[in-house]
Amino acid sequence: MNSLGTGGLKFADKSTTDKSGITVWATAGGKYFHNNSTCSGMTGATSGSLLQALLAGKKACPTCCASAGATVYATKNGTYYHSKSDCSGMVGAYTLSVGEALVLGKKSCPTCMTSSAGSTTPSTADDGSGVYVYGTPNGKYYHTNATCSGMSGATRYTLKSMLLSKRAACPVCCSGADTVVYATKNGTYYHSYATCSGMKNAEAGTLAAALAYGYKKCPSCWNSNSGTGSGGTTTGDSTTTDKTTATTTTSSSGNYVYCTVTSKHYHTNSSCSGMTGASRVTVAQAVAAGKTACSVCASAASRTVYSYESGTYFHATSSCNGQSGIPKRTLEDALALGQKACPTCKEKYKNGTLNSSTDKATSAPDLVSSDKFDTGTSGIKVYASADDKYFHTTSSHAGSNASRVTLETALNYGKKGCPSCASSANTTVYAVKGGKYYHYSKSCAGDGATSGTRAEALAYGFDPCPYCVTKTQTVEVKDTYKAGTSGIKVYASISGKHYHTDKTCAGSSASYITLETALNYGKTPCPSCAGSAGKTVYSSGSDKYYHSSKTCAGDDAISGDFAKALALGKKECPICIGGSEAYEESDIKYSAPGDTPVYVDLDSDLLYYHKNARCSDAGLSGGTKVTLEFVLQMKYRACPFCAPPTSVE
């Protein structure tokens, strides 16, 4: 099963037509989009389409439109979105939110998103799970408290029927219903970790769904006294599978982090420190399991905020909304209590720090990963901490707050090599995109090379050049030809003898460089794909022309490769190549793909290419195969007898 793409959107982008027709509200600095323009006391919200909100990185408000953020499954061209990744034999489904599915015009699957009878009406009949909740016929939410928010006349329904009817969990009395848990298809328990007890192929789902389908709480990873270290009971968690009423109240804040059963820290980046197989858990679950915040990717956890223990919100200052003396605590503690950022004072936050200079001392940096480098590419690990702009190669030099992370993780968080212990990481090197090596010499890197640090080159997977970096091989580089003179580019590798016009013929280690660079490195034309470049022509040092006839070139002329003449900037002779001694051009002109095979006669004085390997009218009996694109670059002319294509389409 595939995962979400970068930014959380798998299929939708700026070119997508929003088929949902849904208008939502959000503020410029807000994290969520809303169905209600004044949700949670929000002011100054502006309206826009659901697609615009998703593209802006907004998430579904857990209070007024939590269902839009629910995870479902779909294929790119499928009609429906599903609650099961393999519904009706579906293969290769991706995870996406209900919001994105609606934007794409997908509909709720009639098989897995409704009850077996196809009804979406909540049921009071026993479904075997024994788990019940409360609601009114026209209510928006289901509740664990029959009189929640002044509700009267509530009916007891099965939790499963409420979920199948798309009823959302009440954010007041069962706010933890959407907490992510893990279970296997035929398992007995739901777990806080996807790998608990050696479990494999576990799927993520909500706590409410787990209860509705009869799963029980794992006694290992949900028991803080088990001594396993594999998880802990969420603070304040009173979730139960009581056969009369399901209580799904929990302190879950909706803020999720990543960790493994054995990890010491929790992370905001699922691959931080090279971590693999991480589970998505709430901050409260992570803290209860004894995890501490990663100093690199979750440093904001130590930031100071203000809140009452029983409060709904945490605040940027101790005197928000005219209050005074609000208790101080860490952001981690506030999130573990299930608190959210105050909608009034949260605008003071910018990039995780307080704008106010008076509060600056109590704030801590909130790092954001660029995800530019794929973790583990180089195989190198370094030491880094949140408040240090450098990464280090030794733990003693890094300090006690540092974590051991992959080089790629450090670079993604903007760290540079320590000038003392990792100075070589900052060395400027050169490489060509798609190439195999990084180089100390820009000329060795070839045309099109860009500069960067050695650390970046390693993080991108480049190997050191055996000529200019490790110097395990030697090659004489000349400056006879000025790069770009001919305007022709070819493919060549450091270790290869030839240059090529065909990328496949050149091999995966080849770089796309100028003809002049290849000649300066002593490369000769590949006899298979670049034979026309080796045709013999004549010229003297003072002659601005190259000639196909030695007589026309004069007594001082010497022979050389056609490619070298072009690399020296010489032009075709207007007499023996472009004049009366040449065949007249054919009136037949047409285009073909650049890789169309054509043929040249390396023994002829005339620079013509032919449609076939044999052209009796021109005296060609066995031509050398090249591509149309290359012979046109090399200034060959179309044979007037066999009329090959004259341009690239």
Salt bridges, closest charged atoms under 4 A:
ASP237 OD2 - LYS217 NZ 3.73
ASP388 OD2 - HIS392 NE2 2.71
ASP447 OD2 - LYS489 NZ 3.05
ASP543 OD2 - HIS547 NE2 2.64
GLU572 OE2 - ARG637 NH2 2.86
GLU585 OE1 - LYS589 NZ 3.57
GLU585 OE2 - ARG637 NH1 3.49
